[in-house]
Amino acid sequence: LLDIEMPEMDGLTVLKKLKEQGNPTKVIMFSTYTTVGAKYTFEALDLGAADFVPKPSSAGFSKGFERVRDELVAKIKFVGSVEASRHVAAAAAASPAPRRTASAIQSGDYEVVFIEGGMGAPKTFMNLLPQIPEKFPASILIFQAMFSSFAEQFVRRLEQNAKIPVKTAAANEVIRPGQAFVLIGDQYVAT
C-alpha cells in the first residue's frame, strides 16, 4: 500500500525503483480525491500499481472510514490472489479478432462491445485499449464505477494510448463503430 505523498520517498518514485529493479510487487495506491491526485494515480497504474483506493478528505474521513476500510480489504484480497497483467495477456491471447462481412458493415448493422469494470479494471482497460486495432468494426462502451474526480484523468489516459478515439459518453450521443465511449458511474460508489 503506497500513498503518492510519503515522507522519505513519494509513491511514484518507489514504483519507478521497483520497476527498474524488476521486482513484480503488487501495490495498491491510496490516493486523494483531487484531480491532481487522479493524474498521479493513473501514472502509478502505468508504473505497475495493481489498483487504487481513493483516500477520503480529512474533513470527511470519519464518515468514509468504514467504506475505505472495506474497499481496501477487498482490493488487498483481490490483488493478493490475482495478477492483473496475467489476466490481460490471457484475455488478449484468447480473444480472436472479430470478423465482419462487408454486407454487415454496409448495412449499418453495427455491433457494440460492452465492458463493465470492477476491481483492477482501470489498469486492465489501460492495457487492453491500446491492443484494439485502429479500424475496429464495433463500438466499445466501457462502464467503470469510479469517483468523478478520477474520471477525466482516466479517459484522458485511455485516449492517449488507444488507436481508436476514446471519449466520455454524453447524453443522446450517436454511437459509431471504431470508437470507445466511457460511462463513469460514480453514483454507484459510496461517498
N, CA and C of each residue as an Amber inpcrd file, in Angstrom:
protein
   573
   0.8570000  -1.1670000   0.0000000   0.0000000   0.0000000   0.0000000
   0.9040000   1.2310000   0.0000000   0.7480000   2.0640000  -1.0300000
   1.5650000   3.2730000  -1.1520000   0.6750000   4.4970000  -1.2980000
   1.1300000   5.5980000  -0.7490000   0.4850000   6.8840000  -0.9730000
   1.3440000   7.6340000  -1.9780000   0.7650000   8.6280000  -2.6160000
   1.5590000   9.4650000  -3.5130000   2.5460000  10.2800000  -2.6830000
   2.0450000  10.8290000  -1.5790000   2.8850000  11.6540000  -0.7170000
   3.3210000  10.8520000   0.5030000   4.6380000  10.6380000   0.6130000
   5.2040000   9.9290000   1.7650000   6.4610000  10.6790000   2.2010000
   6.9000000  10.5260000   3.4540000   7.9920000  11.3490000   3.9860000
   9.3550000  11.1830000   3.2960000   9.8500000   9.9780000   3.1680000
  11.2040000   9.7730000   2.6360000  11.2420000   9.7740000   1.1050000
  10.2890000   9.0780000   0.5110000  10.2690000   8.9140000  -0.9370000
   8.8100000   8.8040000  -1.3620000   8.3970000   9.5560000  -2.3880000
   6.9920000   9.5010000  -2.8040000   6.6820000   8.1670000  -3.4800000
   5.3920000   7.8320000  -3.5280000   4.9520000   6.5420000  -4.0570000
   5.3380000   6.2940000  -5.4980000   5.3370000   7.3390000  -6.3330000
   5.7200000   7.1640000  -7.7360000   7.1930000   6.7950000  -7.8690000
   8.0300000   7.4060000  -7.0530000   9.4610000   7.0760000  -7.0750000
   9.6820000   5.6430000  -6.6170000   8.9400000   5.2160000  -5.5910000
   9.0430000   3.8280000  -5.1300000   8.6750000   2.8820000  -6.2680000
   7.5820000   3.1650000  -6.9690000   7.1630000   2.3060000  -8.0880000
   8.2060000   2.2830000  -9.2020000   8.7860000   3.4490000  -9.5190000
   9.8280000   3.5010000 -10.5570000  11.0210000   2.6420000 -10.1650000
  11.4300000   2.7280000  -8.8990000  12.5730000   1.9370000  -8.4350000
  12.2580000   0.4380000  -8.4660000  11.0590000   0.0720000  -8.0530000
  10.6580000  -1.3400000  -8.1040000  10.6650000  -1.8430000  -9.5450000
  10.1730000  -1.0240000 -10.4590000  10.1360000  -1.4010000 -11.8750000
  11.5550000  -1.5570000 -12.4280000  12.4370000  -0.6000000 -12.0960000
  13.8360000  -0.6620000 -12.5510000  14.5430000  -1.9120000 -12.0370000
  14.2170000  -2.3140000 -10.8020000  14.8450000  -3.4880000 -10.1970000
  14.2140000  -4.7900000 -10.6730000  13.1100000  -4.6860000 -11.4200000
  12.4380000  -5.8840000 -11.9150000  11.6880000  -6.6430000 -10.8360000
  11.3120000  -5.9470000  -9.7750000  10.5530000  -6.5910000  -8.6840000
   9.0600000  -6.5200000  -8.9690000   8.4370000  -7.6440000  -9.2960000
   6.9940000  -7.6280000  -9.5590000   6.1880000  -7.5660000  -8.2550000
   6.1620000  -6.3840000  -7.6510000   5.4730000  -6.2000000  -6.3800000
   4.0380000  -5.7570000  -6.6340000   3.1120000  -6.3410000  -5.9140000
   1.7060000  -5.9770000  -6.0410000   1.4370000  -4.7880000  -5.1220000
   1.0880000  -3.6470000  -5.7240000   0.9220000  -2.4020000  -4.9780000
  -0.4720000  -1.8410000  -5.2130000  -1.0760000  -1.3470000  -4.1550000
  -2.3260000  -0.6010000  -4.2420000  -2.0160000   0.8230000  -3.8200000
  -2.4050000   1.7910000  -4.6580000  -2.1970000   3.1960000  -4.3260000
  -3.3610000   3.6830000  -3.4780000  -3.0470000   4.4320000  -2.4560000
  -4.0310000   5.0330000  -1.5660000  -3.9360000   6.5200000  -1.8360000
  -4.8070000   7.0240000  -2.7230000  -4.6380000   8.3590000  -3.2820000
  -5.7530000   9.3090000  -2.8570000  -5.5250000  10.5830000  -3.0590000
  -6.5240000  11.6010000  -2.7340000  -7.5970000  11.6780000  -3.8130000
  -8.6760000  12.3900000  -3.5200000  -9.7860000  12.5520000  -4.4560000
  -9.5050000  13.5980000  -5.5210000  -8.5300000  14.4250000  -5.3300000
  -8.3480000  15.5870000  -6.1950000  -7.9820000  15.1870000  -7.6130000
  -8.2420000  16.0910000  -8.5400000  -7.8840000  15.8410000  -9.9360000
  -6.3800000  15.6620000 -10.0740000  -5.6050000  16.4590000  -9.3410000
  -4.1430000  16.3080000  -9.3730000  -3.7770000  14.9120000  -8.8860000
  -4.3990000  14.4800000  -7.7990000  -4.1580000  13.1410000  -7.2790000
  -4.5360000  12.0670000  -8.2760000  -5.6150000  12.3180000  -9.0230000
  -6.0570000  11.3550000 -10.0320000  -4.9940000  11.1830000 -11.1090000
  -4.3870000  12.2710000 -11.5320000  -3.3290000  12.1930000 -12.5430000
  -2.2030000  11.2930000 -12.0520000  -1.7910000  11.4910000 -10.8140000
  -0.7200000  10.6840000 -10.2570000  -1.1480000   9.2380000 -10.0390000
  -2.4010000   9.0400000  -9.7260000  -2.9090000   7.6810000  -9.5440000
  -2.7870000   6.8840000 -10.8380000  -3.1800000   7.4790000 -11.9640000
  -3.0920000   6.7630000 -13.2360000  -1.6510000   6.6250000 -13.7200000
  -0.8040000   7.5520000 -13.3440000   0.6260000   7.3930000 -13.6120000
   1.1560000   6.1960000 -12.8220000   0.6870000   6.0470000 -11.5790000
   1.0970000   4.9030000 -10.7520000   0.6470000   3.5920000 -11.3820000
  -0.5500000   3.5620000 -11.9510000  -1.0210000   2.3500000 -12.6310000
  -0.1230000   2.0360000 -13.8250000   0.2890000   3.0620000 -14.5660000
   1.2260000   2.8610000 -15.6840000   2.5570000   2.3020000 -15.2040000
   2.9590000   2.6840000 -14.0010000   4.2520000   2.2340000 -13.4520000
   4.1750000   0.8580000 -12.8030000   2.9790000   0.2780000 -12.7440000
   2.8840000  -1.0810000 -12.2230000   1.9750000  -1.2890000 -11.0270000
   1.3920000  -0.2240000 -10.4730000   0.4430000  -0.4260000  -9.3720000
  -0.7270000  -1.2510000  -9.8890000  -1.2450000  -2.1280000  -9.0590000
  -2.3310000  -3.0160000  -9.4700000  -3.6890000  -2.3340000  -9.4190000
  -3.8830000  -1.4260000  -8.4710000  -5.1820000  -0.7810000  -8.3030000
  -5.0060000   0.4280000  -7.4030000  -6.1030000   1.1040000  -7.0910000
  -6.0520000   2.2620000  -6.2120000  -7.3230000   2.3570000  -5.3850000
  -7.2140000   3.0350000  -4.2700000  -8.3570000   3.3260000  -3.4120000
  -8.2990000   4.8220000  -3.1150000  -9.3880000   5.5440000  -3.4210000
  -9.3910000   6.9750000  -3.1140000  -9.3600000   7.2130000  -1.6080000
  -8.4990000   8.1150000  -1.2060000  -8.3960000   8.4730000   0.2090000
  -9.4200000   9.5670000   0.4940000 -10.2380000   9.4020000   1.5300000
 -11.2150000  10.4540000   1.8270000 -10.5160000  11.7220000   2.3100000
 -11.1910000  12.8460000   2.0920000 -10.6220000  14.1100000   2.5710000
 -10.5790000  14.0920000   4.0870000  -9.7150000  14.9020000   4.6600000
  -9.5970000  14.9210000   6.1200000 -10.9020000  15.3450000   6.7730000
 -11.6800000  16.1940000   6.1000000 -12.9550000  16.6380000   6.6640000
 -13.9680000  15.4990000   6.7410000 -13.9450000  14.5910000   5.7710000
 -14.9250000  13.5110000   5.7430000 -14.3620000  12.1550000   6.0890000
 -13.1650000  12.1270000   6.6730000 -12.5130000  10.8450000   6.9140000
 -13.3080000   9.9530000   7.8500000 -13.8460000  10.4980000   8.9380000
 -14.5600000   9.6440000   9.8950000 -15.7930000   9.0150000   9.2540000
 -16.4870000   9.7590000   8.3740000 -17.6580000   9.2070000   7.6920000
 -17.2540000   8.1160000   6.7030000 -16.1420000   8.3270000   6.0110000
 -15.7460000   7.3980000   4.9630000 -14.8360000   6.2740000   5.4190000
 -14.4840000   6.2350000   6.6870000 -13.5150000   5.2540000   7.1620000
 -13.9610000   3.8210000   6.9020000 -15.2080000   3.4880000   7.2350000
 -15.6670000   2.0970000   7.0450000 -15.6750000   1.7140000   5.5740000
 -16.1240000   2.6270000   4.7210000 -16.1510000   2.3400000   3.2860000
 -14.7320000   2.1220000   2.7720000 -13.8130000   2.9910000   3.1890000
 -12.4210000   2.8680000   2.7520000 -11.8170000   1.5720000   3.2660000
 -12.0660000   1.2580000   4.5230000 -11.5450000   0.0120000   5.0950000
 -12.0540000  -1.1880000   4.2980000 -13.3610000  -1.2250000   4.0240000
 -13.9420000  -2.3480000   3.2840000 -13.3640000  -2.4520000   1.8750000
 -13.1990000  -1.3040000   1.2170000 -12.6450000  -1.3160000  -0.1380000
 -11.1840000  -1.7570000  -0.1320000 -10.4080000  -1.2690000   0.8360000
  -9.0090000  -1.6820000   0.9470000  -8.8870000  -3.1830000   1.1780000
  -9.6690000  -3.7160000   2.1030000  -9.6080000  -5.1550000   2.4020000
  -9.9640000  -5.9610000   1.1510000 -11.0380000  -5.5620000   0.4520000
 -11.4540000  -6.2860000  -0.7590000 -10.3690000  -6.2410000  -1.8370000
  -9.7670000  -5.0730000  -2.0410000  -8.7510000  -4.9490000  -3.0880000
  -7.4540000  -5.6510000  -2.7070000  -7.1000000  -5.6290000  -1.4320000
  -5.9020000  -6.3640000  -1.0000000  -6.0940000  -7.8580000  -1.2360000
  -7.2630000  -8.3810000  -0.9100000  -7.5430000  -9.8010000  -1.1610000
  -7.5030000 -10.1050000  -2.6570000  -8.1020000  -9.2100000  -3.4650000
  -8.1350000  -9.4180000  -4.9090000  -6.7250000  -9.3820000  -5.5020000
  -5.9700000  -8.3490000  -5.1870000  -4.6200000  -8.2020000  -5.7300000
  -3.7120000  -9.3290000  -5.2330000  -3.9360000  -9.7770000  -4.0150000
  -3.1400000 -10.8680000  -3.4690000  -3.4090000 -12.2040000  -4.1310000
  -4.5930000 -12.3370000  -4.7600000  -4.9420000 -13.6270000  -5.3510000
  -4.8460000 -13.6440000  -6.8700000  -4.7670000 -12.4830000  -7.5090000
  -4.7950000 -12.4160000  -8.9670000  -3.7630000 -11.4130000  -9.4610000
  -3.0400000 -11.7740000 -10.4810000  -2.0860000 -10.8510000 -11.1230000
  -2.7850000 -10.2460000 -12.3280000  -3.1150000  -8.9550000 -12.2600000
  -3.8970000  -8.2910000 -13.3130000  -3.2540000  -8.4200000 -14.6860000
  -1.9430000  -8.2880000 -14.7710000  -1.2860000  -8.3510000 -16.0800000
  -1.4340000  -9.7270000 -16.7180000  -1.4760000 -10.7700000 -15.8980000
  -1.6560000 -12.1180000 -16.4190000  -3.0400000 -12.2570000 -17.0570000
  -4.0530000 -11.6430000 -16.4250000  -5.4060000 -11.6770000 -16.9750000
  -5.4960000 -10.9480000 -18.3020000  -4.8560000  -9.7910000 -18.4030000
  -4.8920000  -9.0240000 -19.6440000  -4.2370000  -9.8060000 -20.7650000
  -3.0680000 -10.3920000 -20.5080000  -2.3650000 -11.1730000 -21.5330000
  -3.1810000 -12.3910000 -21.9500000  -3.7830000 -13.0780000 -20.9870000
  -4.5940000 -14.2550000 -21.3060000  -5.8300000 -13.8720000 -22.0960000
  -6.4730000 -12.7730000 -21.7310000  -7.6780000 -12.3270000 -22.4430000
  -7.3360000 -11.9280000 -23.8710000  -6.2240000 -11.2330000 -24.0600000
  -5.8200000 -10.8100000 -25.4020000  -5.4920000 -12.0140000 -26.2770000
  -4.8330000 -13.0160000 -25.7190000  -4.4610000 -14.2130000 -26.4750000
  -5.6830000 -15.0680000 -26.8120000  -6.6670000 -15.1060000 -25.9100000
  -7.8390000 -15.9560000 -26.0980000  -8.9050000 -15.3250000 -26.9770000
  -8.8630000 -14.0140000 -27.1800000  -9.9090000 -13.3240000 -27.9400000
  -9.4870000 -13.1650000 -29.3870000 -10.1270000 -13.9430000 -30.2970000
  -9.7990000 -13.7520000 -31.6990000 -10.3530000 -12.4140000 -32.1860000
  -9.7380000 -11.8750000 -33.2200000 -10.2280000 -10.6140000 -33.7860000
 -11.6340000 -10.8340000 -34.3370000 -12.5490000  -9.8910000 -34.1260000
 -13.9120000 -10.0550000 -34.6250000 -13.9230000 -10.0490000 -36.1460000
 -14.8240000 -10.8470000 -36.7210000 -14.9350000 -10.9220000 -38.1780000
 -16.2740000 -10.3370000 -38.5910000 -16.2370000  -9.4890000 -39.5870000
 -17.4410000  -8.8490000 -40.0980000 -17.4690000  -9.0510000 -41.6010000
 -18.6340000  -9.2280000 -42.1430000 -18.7410000  -9.3100000 -43.5900000
 -18.9390000  -7.9020000 -44.1260000 -18.5740000  -7.7070000 -45.3710000
 -18.7330000  -6.3890000 -45.9900000 -20.1890000  -5.9760000 -46.0000000
 -21.1150000  -6.9250000 -46.2220000 -22.5370000  -6.5690000 -46.2780000
 -23.0500000  -6.1110000 -44.9050000 -22.5540000  -6.7060000 -43.8270000
 -22.9880000  -6.2890000 -42.4900000 -22.5040000  -4.8720000 -42.1920000
 -21.2840000  -4.5480000 -42.6160000 -20.7520000  -3.2080000 -42.3790000
 -21.5210000  -2.1880000 -43.2140000 -21.8150000  -2.5230000 -44.4740000
 -22.5220000  -1.5950000 -45.3470000 -23.9660000  -1.3860000 -44.9160000
 -24.5750000  -2.3670000 -44.2930000 -25.9810000  -2.2390000 -43.9040000
 -26.1610000  -1.3240000 -42.7010000 -25.0760000  -1.0090000 -42.0120000
 -25.1710000  -0.1510000 -40.8340000 -25.5850000  -0.9170000 -39.5920000
 -25.6100000  -2.2380000 -39.6540000 -25.9870000  -3.0790000 -38.5150000
 -24.7360000  -3.3360000 -37.6730000 -24.3350000  -2.3430000 -36.8880000
 -23.0820000  -2.4100000 -36.1550000 -23.2280000  -3.1350000 -34.8340000
 -22.1700000  -3.7870000 -34.4460000 -22.0960000  -4.4550000 -33.1560000
 -21.5670000  -3.4920000 -32.1120000 -21.9040000  -3.7660000 -30.8770000
 -21.4140000  -2.9690000 -29.7610000 -20.7660000  -3.9130000 -28.7610000
 -19.5750000  -3.5540000 -28.3110000 -18.8860000  -4.3130000 -27.2780000
 -19.0540000  -3.5330000 -25.9810000 -19.6150000  -4.1820000 -24.9830000
 -19.8470000  -3.5320000 -23.6860000 -18.9470000  -4.1950000 -22.6620000
 -18.1520000  -3.3860000 -21.9510000 -17.2390000  -3.9210000 -20.9420000
 -17.5150000  -3.2070000 -19.6270000 -17.7890000  -3.9860000 -18.6100000
 -18.0120000  -3.4060000 -17.2880000 -16.8170000  -3.7170000 -16.4170000
 -16.3190000  -2.6980000 -15.7240000 -15.1300000  -2.8800000 -14.9110000
 -15.4170000  -2.8990000 -13.4320000 -14.6640000  -3.7120000 -12.7440000
 -14.7330000  -3.7810000 -11.2870000 -13.3490000  -3.5160000 -10.7180000
 -12.9960000  -4.2470000  -9.6700000 -11.6720000  -4.0650000  -9.0630000
 -10.5690000  -4.4140000 -10.0510000  -9.5740000  -3.5790000 -10.1180000
  -8.4560000  -3.8120000 -11.0240000  -8.7300000  -3.4180000 -12.4570000
  -9.9480000  -3.0250000 -12.7660000 -10.3210000  -2.7500000 -14.1490000
  -9.6440000  -1.5300000 -14.7640000  -9.4500000  -0.4160000 -14.0410000
  -8.7850000   0.7060000 -14.7180000  -7.4500000   0.3090000 -15.3420000
  -6.6460000  -0.4450000 -14.6280000  -5.3520000  -0.8670000 -15.1820000
  -5.5720000  -1.8280000 -16.3520000  -6.5430000  -2.7120000 -16.2280000
  -6.8480000  -3.6460000 -17.3100000  -7.2650000  -2.8900000 -18.5600000
  -8.1440000  -1.8840000 -18.4110000  -8.5590000  -1.0830000 -19.5610000
  -7.3630000  -0.3410000 -20.1650000  -6.4700000   0.1530000 -19.3140000
  -5.2930000   0.8760000 -19.7990000  -4.3740000  -0.0480000 -20.5960000
  -4.3770000  -1.3320000 -20.2890000  -3.5770000  -2.3080000 -21.0400000
  -4.3220000  -2.8440000 -22.2610000  -5.6340000  -2.9350000 -22.1780000
  -6.4350000  -3.5370000 -23.2410000  -6.6810000  -2.5930000 -24.4180000
  -7.0510000  -1.3560000 -24.1600000  -7.4290000  -0.4450000 -25.2450000
  -6.3290000  -0.2350000 -26.2900000  -5.0580000  -0.1140000 -25.9140000
  -4.0330000   0.0440000 -26.9550000  -3.9090000  -1.1600000 -27.8840000
  -4.4610000  -2.3040000 -27.5080000  -4.3960000  -3.5070000 -28.3410000
  -5.5190000  -3.5540000 -29.3800000  -6.5050000  -2.6790000 -29.2570000
  -7.6350000  -2.6680000 -30.1980000  -7.2050000  -1.9470000 -31.4680000
  -7.3790000  -2.5930000 -32.6260000  -6.8960000  -2.0010000 -33.8790000
  -7.6420000  -0.7310000 -34.2680000  -6.9700000   0.0850000 -35.0540000
  -7.4910000   1.3850000 -35.4780000  -8.8310000   1.2720000 -36.2100000
  -9.0080000   0.2600000 -36.9970000 -10.2400000   0.0980000 -37.7760000
 -11.1500000  -0.9620000 -37.1470000 -11.2830000  -0.9280000 -35.8420000
 -12.1280000  -1.8870000 -35.1360000 -13.5700000  -1.7350000 -35.6140000
 -14.2550000  -2.8340000 -35.9930000 -15.5610000  -2.7270000 -36.6350000
 -16.7590000  -2.5380000 -35.6860000 -16.5210000  -2.3930000 -34.4140000
 -17.6320000  -2.2530000 -33.4760000 -17.4230000  -1.0360000 -32.5860000
 -18.5050000  -0.5830000 -31.9820000 -18.4160000   0.4510000 -30.9510000
 -18.0500000  -0.2270000 -29.6460000 -17.3490000   0.4930000 -28.7830000
 -16.9790000  -0.0550000 -27.4830000 -17.5530000   0.8550000 -26.4040000
 -18.3180000   0.2770000 -25.4990000 -18.8510000   1.0120000 -24.3540000
 -18.1820000   0.4510000 -23.1100000 -17.5230000   1.3140000 -22.3730000
 -16.8150000   0.9030000 -21.1560000 -17.5230000   1.5310000 -19.9700000
 -17.9960000   0.7070000 -19.0570000 -18.5890000   1.2300000 -17.8350000
 -17.6270000   0.9700000 -16.6870000 -17.2680000   2.0300000 -15.9770000
 -16.3860000   1.8940000 -14.8310000 -16.9370000   2.7260000 -13.6830000
 -17.2450000   2.0820000 -12.5770000 -17.6600000   2.8000000 -11.3780000
 -16.4230000   3.4100000 -10.7410000 -16.4070000   4.7320000 -10.6640000
 -15.2960000   5.4300000 -10.0120000 -15.7630000   6.8390000  -9.6820000
 -15.0510000   7.4700000  -8.8050000 -15.3860000   8.8350000  -8.4400000
 -15.1620000   9.7490000  -9.6350000 -16.0590000  10.7080000  -9.8290000
 -15.9690000  11.6030000 -10.9820000 -14.6620000  12.3870000 -11.0040000
 -14.0520000  12.6210000  -9.8470000 -12.7860000  13.3550000  -9.8190000
 -11.6520000  12.5710000 -10.4900000 -11.7970000  11.2620000 -10.6180000
 -10.7950000  10.4390000 -11.2980000 -11.1420000  10.2330000 -12.7700000
 -12.3980000  10.4500000 -13.1370000 -12.8910000  10.0900000 -14.4630000
 -12.1730000  10.8160000 -15.6000000 -11.9940000  12.1160000 -15.4800000
 -11.3630000  12.8910000 -16.5510000  -9.9530000  12.3800000 -16.8400000
  -9.1770000  12.1340000 -15.7970000  -7.8120000  11.6230000 -15.9880000
  -7.8370000  10.2070000 -16.5730000  -8.7890000   9.3950000 -16.1280000
  -8.9090000   8.0200000 -16.6220000  -9.1660000   8.0250000 -18.1320000
 -10.1380000   8.8070000 -18.5780000 -10.4690000   8.8730000 -20.0050000
  -9.2940000   9.4570000 -20.7860000  -8.6680000  10.4860000 -20.2580000
  -7.5110000  11.0970000 -20.9260000  -6.3880000  10.0740000 -21.1000000
  -6.1400000   9.2690000 -20.0660000  -5.0730000   8.2560000 -20.1260000
  -5.4180000   7.1960000 -21.1670000  -6.6780000   6.7670000 -21.2200000
  -7.0950000   5.7850000 -22.2290000  -6.9110000   6.3540000 -23.6340000
  -7.3370000   7.5950000 -23.8190000  -7.2760000   8.2360000 -25.1260000
  -5.8380000   8.4030000 -25.6250000  -4.9190000   8.7170000 -24.7180000
  -3.5060000   8.9140000 -25.0960000  -2.9000000   7.6720000 -25.7230000
  -3.3050000   6.5000000 -25.2560000  -2.6400000   5.2660000 -25.6680000
  -3.4310000   4.4200000 -26.6590000  -4.6800000   4.7600000 -26.9060000
  -5.5160000   3.9470000 -27.7980000  -5.3100000   4.3270000 -29.2570000
  -5.5760000   3.3780000 -30.1360000  -5.5030000   3.6260000 -31.5790000
  -6.8440000   4.1180000 -32.1180000  -7.8900000   3.9990000 -31.3000000
  -9.2210000   4.4650000 -31.6870000  -9.5940000   5.6560000 -30.8080000
 -10.5310000   6.4890000 -31.2620000 -10.9610000   7.6070000 -30.4260000
 -11.6450000   7.1060000 -29.1430000 -11.3260000   7.7440000 -28.0260000
 -11.9140000   7.4080000 -26.7220000 -12.4420000   8.6990000 -26.1240000
 -13.6820000   8.6690000 -25.6310000 -14.2400000   9.8630000 -25.0110000
 -15.2540000   9.4830000 -23.9560000 -15.5600000  10.4340000 -23.1060000
 -16.6040000  10.2350000 -22.1130000 -17.9420000  10.2990000 -22.8390000
 -18.8130000   9.3490000 -22.5850000 -20.1200000   9.3130000 -23.2330000
 -20.9780000  10.4780000 -22.7490000 -21.7830000  11.0070000 -23.6530000
 -22.6960000  12.1010000 -23.3260000 -24.1230000  11.6810000 -23.6800000
 -25.0850000  12.3240000 -23.0710000 -26.4920000  12.0180000 -23.3340000
 -26.8110000  12.2080000 -24.8140000 -27.5900000  11.3000000 -25.3530000
 -28.0670000  11.3280000 -26.7490000 -26.9510000  11.2610000 -27.7900000
 -25.8100000  10.7620000 -27.4100000 -24.6870000  10.6510000 -28.3380000
 -24.9020000   9.4670000 -29.2750000 -24.5590000   9.6600000 -30.5450000
 -24.6520000   8.5820000 -31.5230000 -23.4020000   7.7220000 -31.3860000
 -23.6170000   6.4410000 -31.2030000 -22.5090000   5.5060000 -31.0430000
 -22.1250000   4.9870000 -32.4210000 -20.8400000   5.0920000 -32.7260000
 -20.3400000   4.6840000 -34.0380000 -19.2470000   3.6330000 -33.8840000
 -19.1090000   2.7850000 -34.8940000 -18.0450000   1.7880000 -34.8430000
 -16.6690000   2.4370000 -34.8350000 -15.7270000   1.7390000 -34.2290000
 -14.3640000   2.2270000 -34.2010000 -14.1200000   3.3160000 -33.1760000
 -15.0440000   3.4820000 -32.2380000 -14.8950000   4.4680000 -31.1730000
 -15.1740000   3.8070000 -29.8290000 -14.5380000   4.3130000 -28.7880000
 -14.8030000   3.8270000 -27.4370000 -15.4140000   4.9620000 -26.6250000
 -16.4680000   4.6320000 -25.9130000 -17.1610000   5.5910000 -25.0640000
 -17.0850000   5.0910000 -23.6260000 -16.6720000   5.9630000 -22.7140000
 -16.5250000   5.5930000 -21.3160000 -17.7050000   6.1720000 -20.5430000
 -18.4080000   5.3040000 -19.8370000 -19.5180000   5.7020000 -18.9750000
 -19.0370000   5.5830000 -17.5520000 -18.9520000   6.7000000 -16.8590000
 -18.4530000   6.7060000 -15.4850000 -19.6500000   6.7070000 -14.5630000
 -19.6320000   5.8080000 -13.6050000 -20.7490000   5.6670000 -12.6840000
 -20.3810000   5.9410000 -11.2590000 -20.1330000   7.2160000 -10.9000000
 -19.7810000   7.4960000  -9.5120000 -20.9890000   7.4030000  -8.5980000
 -22.2040000   7.3660000  -9.1490000 -23.3570000   7.2210000  -8.2800000
 -23.4230000   5.8160000  -7.6790000 -22.6680000   4.8810000  -8.2260000
 -22.6320000   3.5230000  -7.6860000 -21.5340000   3.3330000  -6.6540000
 -20.7260000   4.3650000  -6.4640000 -19.6380000   4.3020000  -5.4950000
 -20.0900000   5.0530000  -4.2560000 -20.0230000   4.4030000  -3.0980000
 -20.4320000   5.0540000  -1.8600000 -19.4900000   6.2060000  -1.5450000
 -20.0650000   7.3720000  -1.2700000 -19.2240000   8.5430000  -0.9680000
 -19.3560000   8.9360000   0.4770000
